[in-house]
Structures are given as structure tokens and as C-alpha cells.
Amino acid sequence: MTIDLARFHAAFFEESFEGLDAMESNLLALDPAAFDLAADKETINAIFRAAHSIKGGSATFGFSAVAGFTHILETLLDQMRAGSRAVSAEGVNALLKSVDAVRELLEAARDGREANTTLVAAHQQTLEALLHGATPSVAVATGPTAKTVAAKGWQIRFAPQPGLFRSGNDPRHLLRELATLGHLEIEATVADARPLAETVPEDCHLHWNLTLHGSVDEARVRDVFAWVEDEAEIVIAALAEALTEAPAAIPTPAAPGDGKPSLTLIQGGKSDAAKPSAAKPEQRSGGDRRQGDRRGGAAESSIRVSTEKIDQLINLVGELVITQAMLAQQAEALDPIVCEKLLSGLTQLDRNTRQLQESVMSIRMLPMEFVFSRFPRMVHDLAGKLGKEVRLLTVGESTELDKGLIEKIADPLTHLVRNALDHGVETREARIAAGKDPVGTVRLSAAHQGGSIVIEISDDGRGLNRQRILAKARESGLAVSDAMPDSEVWQLIFASGFSTAEVVTDVSGRGVGMDVVQSKIRELSGQIQIYSEPGQGSRFTIRVPLTLAILPTLLVRVDATTYALPLGRVVEVLPMPSRRPDYVDGHPVLDLRSSTLPLVWLRAWLHLAPCVAGSEVIVVLQTGDFRYGLVVDQVRGREEVVIKALPKRVRGIPGYAGATLIGDGSLSLILDVDGLQRSASGRGSRVKRA
């Protein structure tokens, strides 16, 4: 039976990219200046394991370019973890660039395209030069004890576990590969002689004693068995040692006359004479490759599920939430005495629906580590390019966020971190002159707050330059004044094309980015706030909902129509005071607890006639650092809704974020809090009431 390996490609690529991420994060965790083999051995082992797994998988699936490159990478790592090569800054940088090369090879194989051979060849050349030309550390073993040198031949004991075939491995492929290294003599023994009725056809019942003649490195021999080393007993001894130290341990069959490998089948059980226990290979300076490589503890039980299936499940749960809300609303008209059991069942349905909703939503939740893990490498490379010394601190990596939001928040965070390094953190000389730590700090944090997640990007650099921002705003024709509060001045950097950089570089200076950051966050129904102090640094605070699949809302009514407001943006609800509002620059405002609250009439924005005075309600909404009051006819209450996209012909109209079905079965539009405020300002809908 032929196994179609193509159906396993997706899982292989996913696991390989995860392995590359693990390699990158562990490489960045190494400090060459303070490297200690005993303390950092597990870190080196983790890097080696990831490279080893990628090499084995790529060889199995026929991606020879990936397997070849990772073999070189693995050899260098093996020397480092054995202590025969120093862990230097040059070596770590070369390994990081090699991760990029392997990623390029994997992406090319996944996408069915040609890889960037120039990039790969350059990194491979760097690796090989380091491998053959770098000076080893003082811990290097000398003489024949380091058995990375070629022997005249090897005696190999290969005893696979019975379940070897179930993992998709075939000993014949291994023997054929081994035969390409030299003249191979093969002797097979029956591992476990049982009556035919008790024999399991799917099990492997053979063990092999192998003799390989030729000048071959032990590392190359071990590489043949790398993919099955956890599923077999593998003992490798130099041929001279095996024959000298234990001449009777492994019988050597006569060399065949035709030069092809011979196979002698010995019937019967496994004998001690056939097992090369006395022929223990001399220990290398780095120990056995498998030593210390296996993770302790029980493996976590998990399965891989397509995100499409999860999304379909979430959509069905969303429909169930709507149906349950409709039933609950209809049940309000029932007699509680006559329909006691029915109402009790509906209460239980409500409880079960909420538990199901929470459980299903948790499936899509991923830790922020998925985003944060990309930044150590970026900060490392960019700081070196800018000639700055920067440490990156991350807090709250385990904080969970919806997978869809994590994918969309990554780009805005990337731009903010790059800005912090380029515009915020000063050079070493400037920081010393200012009495600061020569090494700058960029801090990323994430935490849950109510139904939202708050992400902060801060630095201890020079802070935002208020005067330069105002001067640039005037040059761009923006209406600004020196009396503007800092919070409004900082918001100017989100204007399209705005940049205070004096020189355009490939990092920044083109005025493209901050406006995109704000628009991306608004697309997520989020908001961004800025705090900055000259000479002390800046902090960008992003607040987004935990998920956009099911949204808690506040339902409000205007005329006969119900609208939904994201509950996370609602600050409070106030009755409309009987006195008339004040006006500032022609706009209505409310004096609320010694602060001025701008008012927006939803009726006026919708071009509807004013309602009777005194019957209205003010919903105070938050947009960034700004608050305003939305005047509506009535507040219906809170309800969780499923967001539906607007039809294409109305998509993009300011003030609307989506649509949903509410409990009474009617369609309700979800209002965009930020877009509504901007649109109302532009249309002059802050009009006087009748």
C-alpha cells in the first residue's frame, strides 16, 4: 500500500514554522558574553531539537533543500551543545540568519514556488565558513576521543520497537540510505518468536546487525536513524573497536561476491550473542545526541482542527444565542404560574447557552505570546541597524485574545514598536549624556480589563516633541493652536502623511503608518491613547474587545428603530436635564461634573424631526481620550449580538459598523462610536434642539 504523504504536508509545515519560532526565541535568549554550557544546555538542546525535527520531517517528505540546509545548521548546533565550539555573537547572528533561510525554503516548498536561492546560498556560505573556519572553544576535545572523525567502518545494532510501522517508518528505506554511505552487510534476527496465531501483522518483528565499511563520519551514520531514534534501540560502534573489544559480540557475515549487501536470516529468538552490548561506542565529548533531548512529563493531549470548522461552530453558536434571546423575549408574555415548567426550561437553556458560548469562544482564544514572540528578533535586528542598545520586556504573554483579532493587531503593534526604536529610544551616547541607562527599554504588556484587552507599548526614550508636532501640523495646513492640551496634540500624529522625521529612511520618515495604525484599530472596534513626557518616554495604550464574533451591546431606540452600541465603549447613561444645553463655538455641550461634554443628537444625525423635550436619554461614549454624549429617545437594555457584515453597497458609510438580529427578531444596525462622532462633527449635526 502506498501512503500519500501530501495530505500530511499542512501539519508538517505548521509544526516546522512553530519549530523555527522556537529556535528564534531561544537563540535570542542566549547571551554569548555570559554563556555557560551547564546553565544554558537546555536552551541549546531546545534549538537543536527544533532543527533536528525540521530536518527529519523535510527528509521524510522529500524536501531535500530544507533537509540539506538544516543538516549543516544541526552540525553547528551539535558542536555548540557538546562544548567543542564557543557560542559567540557571530555564531548566534549566523544561526538567526539561517532561521530566515530555512523559513524561506519552507515557504517556497509550501507555496510551490522557487526559493530565493541568493538569500539561501549567502546564509549557507556563512554557516559553512563558520563551521570550518571558526576557532573552537577551550573545551574542545582533542585526539581520537571526539568521534566526529571518520572511522574505517561502523558496527550498528538497529532494534526497532514493534510499533515502528504505525508511525509511517519503513526500515527498508533506512537500510537503503545507509547503503549509500559505503559497503553494507546486513544480518536480520527475529526479535520475538511467537506462534503464528499470536503474531500481529502490523508489528515489526525483526532486529538488524549492520556492518558499514567505508570512511564515514559517525554523525552521518546517526543522521540516517535520526527520524526513528525515539522508536528504536540504536547502538553504533567503530568497526575496529567492535572487532577488537568484543570479537564475538556481533558475527560478521562473509562478504558477498557481487558487492551487494547480504542478508542472512537467523531463525529463532533474540540471542545475547547477536546483541552488541559489549561493543559500546566510545563516548563523544558531547554525549549521545539523544541524551537530554527528550521533554519530561506526559505529553499534552491535543488535536489540530481547521479554523474553518471552528468558525462554523462559532457561527452556529451565535445563531443559537439569537434564538435563545428571541425565546426569552417571547416568554415575557407568558403566565409564570401556568407556564412554570416552560419558563424553568428556558432559564436552563439560557444558562447552558452561555456556558456553550464561553466554551466555544475559548477555542478561538490564543495567548498574546503569538504576537509578542515576533518582536525579540525584530528589536534585535533593528537596534543593531540603528546603532542602539535596546532591551525588550514583555508582560502578559498568556493573556488571551481572539485569533482573528491577534492576526489583525500584529501589524499595528509592529509599527508602534519600530517607531519606539527609531523615534523614541536614544543612542547610547545620548542616553549617557542625559544620565540614563545606556541600554534603552521597550516594554510590551497585555492584560484583560472587563470585556476588553488592554495592550501597552512604552519606551523610556526622549518622548514626543510637542513643538515639532505643532510646527509640522501647521506646515501641513492643519488647524492647531498652542493652547491645545497634550492629548489633542498627540492625536495629530495619526493624520495621514504626518511625520516629524527629518530624514527619510527604510525604517520611517514617509508619513505612512500611524494613520494606518489608527484605522486598523478602529476596524477592530478599538481605540488608542497616547501618553508622553519629554525626556522620559511615551506610552501607547490600545484597547480592543476580546472577540468580534459575539458582541455585548447596549440597545437604544430612536423613533421606531433600535440601534446597538458596543457596550465596551459606553461609560454611563444619564437622563437629559430639563435645562437647555450650553453652546461652545456653536456646538451644544453639557456641564457634567465640572467638565464639558459635547452632545450629538442621533435624531439630527439621521435627519429625523426632534422629539418631545425632556424625554431623551444621554449615553456617554468613549473614543480615545475623548468623550461625548449621544442623545437617544430610549435605552432598551443590554443584549449580546452576533455581528453580521453590512451589504457591499452600504459598506463604508460613516457611523455604521455592522448589523445584527436582536431578540425580537428584528434587524438592528450596530453604530460605530468613532465614525459617528467624526461624521457628526463634519456634518454639523450638533444642532440646536427645538
C-alpha positions in Angstrom: 0.0 0.0 0.0 1.3 3.4 -1.0 0.9 6.2 1.5 0.1 9.6 0.1 2.3 11.9 2.2 0.9 15.1 0.6 -2.0 15.0 2.9 0.4 15.4 5.9 2.1 18.4 4.4 0.0 21.1 6.1 0.7 19.6 9.5 4.4 19.4 8.7 4.7 23.0 7.6 2.7 24.2 10.6 4.9 22.3 13.0 8.1 23.4 11.2 7.2 27.1 11.4 6.5 26.6 15.1 9.9 25.0 15.4 11.5 27.9 13.7 9.8 30.3 16.1 11.1 28.3 19.0 14.6 28.3 17.5 14.5 32.1 17.1 13.2 32.8 20.6 15.8 30.5 22.2 18.7 32.0 20.1 17.7 35.4 21.2 17.6 34.2 24.8 21.3 33.2 24.6 23.8 35.8 25.9 27.2 34.9 24.2 29.1 37.2 26.7 27.7 35.3 29.7 27.2 31.9 28.1 27.6 28.9 30.4 27.2 25.4 28.9 25.8 23.9 32.1 23.3 26.7 32.7 22.3 27.1 29.0 22.4 23.5 27.9 18.6 23.1 27.8 18.3 26.2 25.7 20.9 24.8 23.2 19.1 21.4 23.3 15.8 23.1 22.5 17.3 24.8 19.5 18.9 21.5 18.4 15.6 19.6 18.8 13.7 22.0 16.7 16.3 21.9 13.9 16.6 18.1 14.1 12.8 17.7 13.9 12.6 20.0 10.8 15.4 18.1 9.1 13.8 14.7 9.8 10.4 15.9 8.6 11.7 17.5 5.5 13.7 14.4 4.5 10.6 12.3 5.0 8.5 14.4 2.8 11.2 14.8 0.1 12.1 18.5 0.7 15.8 17.8 0.2 16.9 21.5 0.1 15.4 22.0 3.6 17.0 18.8 4.9 20.4 19.7 3.5 20.5 23.2 4.9 19.2 22.1 8.4 21.8 19.3 8.4 24.6 22.0 8.3 22.7 24.0 10.9 22.3 20.9 13.1 26.0 20.1 12.9 27.0 23.5 14.1 24.4 23.3 17.0 25.7 19.9 17.9 29.2 21.2 18.3 27.9 24.1 20.5 25.9 21.9 22.8 28.9 19.4 23.0 31.1 22.3 24.1 33.5 21.8 21.2 32.6 25.2 19.7 32.2 28.5 21.5 28.9 30.3 21.5 29.8 33.6 20.0 27.8 36.7 18.9 28.9 35.9 15.4 27.6 32.4 15.7 24.2 33.4 17.1 23.7 36.0 14.4 24.6 33.4 11.7 22.1 31.0 13.2 19.4 33.6 13.3 20.0 34.3 9.6 19.9 30.6 9.0 16.5 30.5 10.5 15.4 33.1 7.9 16.9 30.9 5.2 15.1 27.8 6.4 11.8 29.8 6.6 12.3 30.9 3.0 12.9 27.3 1.9 9.8 26.1 3.8 7.6 28.9 2.5 8.8 28.1 -1.1 8.0 24.4 -0.7 4.6 25.2 0.8 3.7 27.7 -1.9 5.1 25.6 -4.8 7.5 28.3 -5.9 11.2 28.8 -6.4 13.1 29.8 -3.2 15.3 32.9 -3.1 18.5 31.0 -3.9 20.7 34.1 -3.5 19.5 34.5 0.2 19.8 30.8 1.0 23.2 30.5 -0.6 24.6 33.5 1.2 23.4 32.2 4.6 24.6 28.7 3.8 28.1 30.1 2.8 28.2 32.0 6.1 27.3 28.8 8.1 29.9 26.7 6.3 32.6 29.3 6.8 31.8 29.4 10.5 31.6 25.6 10.7 35.0 25.1 9.1 36.9 28.3 9.9 35.8 29.5 13.4 38.1 28.9 16.3 36.7 26.3 18.8 36.5 27.0 22.5 39.0 25.7 25.0 36.5 22.9 25.8 37.2 21.2 22.5 38.2 17.5 22.9 41.4 16.6 21.2 42.7 13.4 19.6 40.6 10.3 18.8 38.2 10.7 21.7 36.0 13.1 19.7 34.5 10.6 17.3 33.3 13.1 14.7 36.3 11.9 12.6 35.7 9.2 10.1 36.2 5.6 11.1 37.1 2.7 8.8 33.7 1.4 9.3 30.8 1.0 11.8 29.0 -1.8 13.6 25.4 -0.9 14.1 22.7 -2.5 16.2 19.2 -1.4 15.0 16.4 -2.8 17.1 13.1 -1.0 16.3 10.1 -1.2 18.6 7.1 -3.3 17.4 5.0 -0.2 16.6 7.6 1.3 14.2 5.4 0.7 11.1 2.4 2.6 12.7 4.4 5.8 12.6 4.9 5.6 8.9 8.5 4.5 9.0 9.9 1.6 7.0 13.3 0.0 7.9 14.0 -0.8 4.2 14.3 2.9 3.4 16.8 3.4 6.3 18.9 0.4 5.1 18.9 1.7 1.5 20.0 5.2 2.7 22.7 3.6 4.9 24.0 1.6 1.9 24.7 4.8 0.0 27.4 5.6 2.5 29.5 2.6 1.8 29.5 -1.2 1.5 26.8 -2.5 3.9 26.5 -6.0 5.3 23.1 -6.8 6.8 22.1 -9.6 9.3 18.5 -9.8 10.4 17.3 -11.6 13.5 13.8 -12.4 14.7 13.2 -10.3 17.7 10.3 -12.2 19.2 9.4 -15.7 18.0 5.8 -16.3 18.6 3.2 -18.8 17.3 1.7 -17.6 14.1 -1.7 -17.2 15.7 -0.3 -14.7 18.2 1.7 -12.7 15.7 0.4 -9.1 15.0 1.0 -8.5 11.2 1.3 -4.7 11.7 4.2 -5.1 14.2 7.9 -5.1 13.4 9.4 -8.4 14.5 12.9 -8.0 13.2 16.2 -6.5 14.5 19.3 -5.8 12.5 23.0 -6.1 13.0 24.7 -4.0 10.4 28.3 -3.6 9.3 29.1 -0.5 7.2 32.5 -0.4 5.5 34.0 2.9 4.5 35.4 6.2 5.8 32.2 7.8 7.1 31.6 10.3 10.0 29.6 8.9 12.8 27.3 12.0 12.5 26.3 10.9 9.0 25.5 7.4 10.2 23.4 8.7 13.1 21.6 11.0 10.7 20.2 8.0 8.9 18.4 6.9 12.0 17.5 10.4 13.2 13.8 10.1 12.4 13.4 6.8 14.3 15.8 7.3 17.2 12.9 7.6 19.7 11.3 4.3 18.4 14.3 2.0 18.3 17.4 0.9 20.2 20.4 2.2 18.1 24.0 1.3 19.1 26.8 2.5 16.9 30.4 1.4 17.5 33.6 2.0 15.4 34.3 -1.2 13.5 37.8 -1.6 14.8 36.5 -1.3 18.4 33.7 -3.7 17.9 36.0 -6.3 16.5 38.9 -5.7 19.0 37.0 -5.3 22.2 34.2 -7.8 21.6 35.1 -10.1 18.7 32.3 -12.5 19.4 29.6 -9.9 20.1 28.4 -9.5 16.5 29.1 -12.2 14.0 30.5 -10.8 10.7 29.0 -12.5 7.7 31.2 -13.3 4.7 31.4 -10.6 2.1 29.2 -11.4 -0.9 30.9 -11.8 -4.2 28.6 -9.5 -6.1 29.4 -6.5 -3.9 25.8 -6.0 -2.9 24.6 -6.1 0.8 24.0 -9.6 2.0 21.0 -10.7 4.1 21.3 -13.6 6.4 18.1 -14.5 8.3 18.7 -16.4 11.6 15.6 -18.2 12.8 14.7 -18.3 16.5 14.7 -15.9 19.3 17.0 -13.0 20.1 20.2 -14.3 21.4 22.7 -12.4 23.6 25.4 -13.1 21.1 23.6 -11.2 18.4 23.3 -8.1 20.6 26.4 -5.8 20.6 26.1 -5.0 24.3 29.9 -5.4 24.9 30.7 -3.2 21.9 29.8 0.1 23.5 30.9 3.0 21.3 33.4 5.4 22.9 31.6 8.4 24.3 31.9 11.6 22.3 32.7 14.9 24.0 29.1 16.0 23.6 27.5 12.7 24.6 24.8 10.9 22.7 22.7 13.1 20.5 19.5 11.9 22.2 20.8 12.5 25.7 18.9 15.2 27.4 16.8 15.9 24.3 13.5 14.4 25.4 11.0 16.5 27.1 9.9 15.3 30.5 6.4 14.8 31.7 3.3 13.5 29.9 2.5 14.8 26.5 -0.5 17.1 26.4 -3.4 15.5 24.5 -4.5 17.7 21.6 -5.7 17.6 18.1 -5.4 20.0 15.1 -8.7 21.4 13.8 -9.2 23.6 10.8 -10.1 27.2 11.7 -12.9 27.0 9.2 -14.6 24.3 11.3 -14.2 26.4 14.4 -15.6 29.5 12.7 -18.6 27.4 11.5 -19.2 26.2 15.1 -19.0 29.8 16.4 -21.5 31.0 13.8 -23.9 28.2 14.8 -23.5 29.1 18.5 -24.1 32.8 17.5 -27.4 31.8 15.9 -28.3 29.8 19.0 -27.7 32.9 21.1 -30.1 34.9 18.9 -32.7 32.2 19.0 -32.4 31.9 22.8 -32.8 35.7 23.1 -35.9 35.6 20.9 -37.4 32.8 23.0 -36.6 34.7 26.2 -38.4 37.9 24.9 -41.5 35.9 23.8 -41.6 34.2 27.2 -42.1 37.6 29.0 -45.7 37.5 27.8 -46.4 34.1 29.4 -48.1 33.5 32.7 -45.4 32.4 35.1 -47.8 30.2 37.0 -49.3 28.4 34.1 -46.0 28.0 32.2 -43.8 27.4 35.2 -42.0 24.4 33.7 -41.6 26.0 30.3 -40.0 29.1 31.9 -37.8 27.0 34.1 -36.6 25.2 30.9 -35.9 28.5 29.2 -33.9 29.6 32.2 -31.8 26.4 32.0 -31.5 26.9 28.2 -30.2 30.4 28.8 -27.6 29.1 31.3 -26.5 26.3 29.0 -26.3 28.6 26.0 -24.0 31.0 27.9 -21.7 28.1 29.0 -21.6 26.8 25.5 -20.8 30.2 24.1 -18.0 30.7 26.6 -16.5 27.3 25.9 -16.7 27.6 22.1 -15.3 31.2 22.2 -12.3 29.9 24.3 -11.3 27.6 21.4 -10.5 30.6 19.2 -8.6 32.4 22.0 -4.8 32.4 21.7 -2.2 33.9 24.1 -0.7 37.2 23.1 2.6 35.3 23.0 1.7 34.5 19.4 2.2 38.2 18.6 4.8 39.1 21.2 7.1 36.3 20.0 7.9 38.1 16.8 9.3 41.2 18.4 12.5 39.9 20.1 14.1 39.2 16.7 12.8 42.4 15.2 14.1 44.5 18.1 17.5 42.7 18.0 17.9 43.3 14.2 16.6 46.9 14.1 18.5 48.0 17.2 21.7 46.8 15.6 20.8 48.5 12.3 20.1 51.8 14.2 23.3 51.5 16.3 21.3 51.4 19.5 21.2 49.2 22.5 17.7 48.1 23.5 16.2 45.5 25.8 12.7 44.3 25.2 10.4 43.5 28.1 7.2 41.6 27.7 4.4 41.2 30.3 1.2 39.3 30.0 2.1 36.9 27.2 -0.5 34.4 28.5 -3.3 37.0 28.1 -5.7 35.5 25.6 -7.3 37.2 22.6 -9.5 36.0 19.7 -7.4 34.5 16.9 -8.9 36.8 14.3 -8.0 39.9 16.4 -4.5 38.6 17.1 -3.8 38.4 13.4 -5.1 41.9 12.8 -3.5 43.6 15.7 0.0 42.3 14.8 0.7 44.9 12.1 -0.2 48.0 14.3 1.9 46.7 17.1 4.8 46.1 14.8 4.7 49.7 13.6 4.5 51.1 17.1 7.5 49.0 18.2 9.5 50.1 15.2 8.6 53.7 16.0 9.7 53.3 19.6 13.1 52.1 18.5 13.5 54.7 15.7 12.0 57.8 17.3 11.8 57.0 21.0 14.9 55.3 22.3 18.1 57.4 22.0 21.6 56.3 21.1 23.9 55.1 23.8 25.9 58.3 23.8 22.7 60.5 24.1 21.3 58.4 26.9 24.6 58.6 28.9 24.7 62.4 28.3 21.1 62.5 29.7 22.0 60.5 32.8 20.0 57.4 31.6 20.8 53.8 31.5 22.9 53.3 28.2 20.6 50.5 27.3 17.1 51.6 26.4 13.9 49.7 27.2 10.9 49.0 25.2 8.0 47.3 27.1 5.1 45.4 25.7 2.2 44.4 28.1 -1.2 42.9 27.7 -4.0 42.5 30.3 -7.7 41.8 30.4 -9.9 44.7 31.6 -13.6 44.0 31.6 -14.7 42.6 28.2 -11.6 44.2 26.5 -7.9 43.6 26.3 -5.5 46.5 27.0 -2.2 46.4 25.2 0.6 48.9 26.1 3.7 49.8 24.1 6.0 52.0 26.1 9.6 53.2 25.9 12.0 55.2 28.2 13.2 57.4 25.4 13.0 61.1 24.5 9.2 61.3 24.4 7.1 63.1 21.8 8.2 66.6 20.8 5.2 68.9 21.2 6.6 71.9 19.4 7.9 69.9 16.5 4.5 68.2 16.1 2.7 71.6 16.2 5.1 73.1 13.7 4.7 70.1 11.3 0.9 70.3 11.7 1.0 74.0 10.6 3.2 73.1 7.6 0.6 70.5 6.7 -2.3 73.1 6.9 -3.9 71.6 10.0 -5.8 73.9 12.3 -3.9 73.9 15.6 -3.1 76.3 18.4 -0.5 76.5 21.2 -3.3 76.2 23.8 -4.2 72.7 22.7 -3.9 70.1 25.5 -1.2 67.5 25.1 -3.8 64.7 24.5 -5.0 66.5 21.4 -1.5 67.4 20.1 -0.5 63.7 20.4 -3.5 62.7 18.2 -2.1 64.8 15.4 0.5 62.2 14.6 -2.4 60.0 13.3 -3.0 62.4 10.5 -2.4 60.9 7.0 1.1 61.7 5.7 2.2 63.2 9.1 5.9 62.6 10.0 8.4 64.6 12.1 11.4 62.6 10.8 14.0 64.9 9.2 15.5 62.1 7.1 13.5 59.5 5.1 14.9 56.0 5.7 13.8 52.5 5.1 12.6 52.4 8.7 10.5 55.6 8.8 10.0 59.2 7.6 7.5 58.8 4.8 4.5 59.7 7.0 2.8 56.3 6.2 2.0 54.2 9.2 0.4 55.9 12.2 -2.8 56.8 10.3 -2.9 53.1 9.2 -2.4 52.1 12.8 -5.4 54.1 14.0 -7.6 52.9 11.1 -6.7 49.3 11.8 -7.5 49.6 15.5 -10.8 51.3 14.7 -11.7 48.4 12.3 -11.4 46.2 15.4 -13.8 48.5 17.3 -10.8 49.5 19.4 -9.2 52.8 20.5 -5.7 54.1 21.0 -4.5 56.6 23.6 -1.1 58.3 23.9 0.8 59.5 27.0 4.2 61.1 26.7 6.6 63.1 28.9 9.7 64.9 27.4 12.9 63.1 28.3 11.0 60.2 30.0 9.4 58.3 27.2 6.0 57.5 25.6 3.2 55.0 26.1 0.6 53.9 23.6 -2.4 52.2 25.1 -4.6 50.1 22.8 -8.0 48.8 23.9 -9.8 46.2 21.8 -12.7 43.8 22.5 -11.7 40.2 23.3 -13.7 39.0 20.4 -15.7 40.4 17.5 -17.7 37.2 16.9 -20.3 37.9 19.7 -20.5 41.5 20.9 -22.1 42.7 24.2 -24.2 45.8 23.2 -26.4 48.5 24.6 -29.7 48.7 22.6 -31.0 52.2 22.1 -34.1 53.4 20.3 -34.7 56.4 18.1 -38.2 56.8 16.7 -39.3 53.3 16.0 -35.9 51.9 15.2 -33.4 50.1 17.5 -29.7 50.6 17.2 -26.8 48.8 19.0 -23.8 50.4 20.7 -20.7 48.4 21.7 -21.1 48.1 25.5 -17.3 48.4 26.0 -17.5 52.0 24.7 -20.4 53.0 27.0 -19.2 55.0 30.0 -22.6 55.8 31.6 -26.3 56.6 30.9 -27.8 59.9 32.0 -31.3 61.4 31.9 -31.5 64.6 29.8 -31.5 67.6 32.2 -34.5 69.9 32.0 -32.4 73.0 31.4 -31.2 73.8 27.9 -27.6 72.8 27.0 -24.8 75.4 26.7 -23.1 76.1 23.5 -19.3 76.4 22.8 -18.3 77.6 19.3 -21.8 76.9 18.2 -21.8 73.3 19.4 -24.1 72.0 22.2 -22.4 70.8 25.4 -23.4 69.6 28.8 -21.7 70.7 32.0 -21.1 67.3 33.6 -19.3 67.2 37.0 -17.1 70.3 36.2 -16.2 69.1 32.7 -17.7 69.9 29.3 -19.4 67.0 27.5 -20.1 67.6 23.7 -23.5 66.3 22.6 -24.6 64.6 19.4 -28.3 64.1 18.7 -28.8 60.8 16.9 -32.1 62.0 15.6 -30.4 65.0 13.9 -27.7 62.8 12.5 -30.4 60.6 11.0 -32.2 63.7 9.7 -35.3 63.0 11.8 -37.5 65.6 13.5 -36.8 66.4 17.1 -38.8 64.5 19.8 -40.6 66.0 22.8 -38.2 67.8 25.1 -37.3 66.1 28.4 -38.0 62.5 27.2 -34.5 61.8 25.9 -31.5 59.9 27.4 -27.8 60.7 27.1 -25.4 57.7 26.5 -21.9 58.8 27.4 -19.4 57.2 24.9 -15.6 56.9 25.0 -13.5 57.4 21.8 -9.8 57.5 22.5 -9.1 60.3 25.0 -12.4 62.0 24.1 -15.9 61.5 25.5 -19.2 62.7 24.1 -22.8 62.2 24.8 -25.1 60.5 22.3 -28.7 61.7 22.7 -31.3 59.0 22.0 -35.0 58.5 22.7 -34.8 55.5 24.9 -32.4 52.8 26.2 -33.8 49.3 25.8 -31.1 47.4 27.7 -28.1 45.1 27.2 -28.0 42.3 24.7 -25.3 40.1 23.3 -25.5 40.1 19.5 -23.7 38.3 16.6 -22.1 40.8 14.2 -23.0 40.5 10.5 -21.2 42.4 7.8 -23.1 45.1 6.0 -24.0 44.6 2.3 -21.3 45.8 -0.1 -23.5 48.7 -1.4 -23.7 50.3 2.1 -20.4 49.2 3.5 -18.1 52.1 4.3 -20.9 54.6 5.2 -19.6 56.6 8.2 -21.2 55.8 11.5 -22.1 52.1 10.9 -20.0 49.1 12.0 -22.3 46.2 11.1 -25.7 44.7 11.5 -27.3 42.1 13.7 -30.6 40.3 14.6 -31.8 41.1 18.1 -34.1 39.2 20.5 -37.4 40.3 18.9 -36.2 39.0 15.5 -35.8 42.5 14.0 -32.7 43.8 12.2 -30.6 46.3 14.1 -27.7 48.4 12.9 -24.5 48.5 15.1 -23.2 52.0 15.4 -19.5 52.9 15.0 -18.8 55.1 18.0 -15.7 56.7 16.5 -17.2 57.1 13.0 -20.4 58.5 14.4 -18.6 61.2 16.3 -16.3 62.1 13.3 -19.3 62.1 10.9 -21.4 64.2 13.2 -18.7 66.8 13.5 -18.2 67.0 9.8 -21.9 67.3 9.0 -22.6 69.9 11.7 -25.2 67.7 13.3 -24.6 69.1 16.7 -27.6 71.3 16.1 -29.8 73.2 18.5 -32.8 71.4 19.7 -36.3 72.6 19.1 
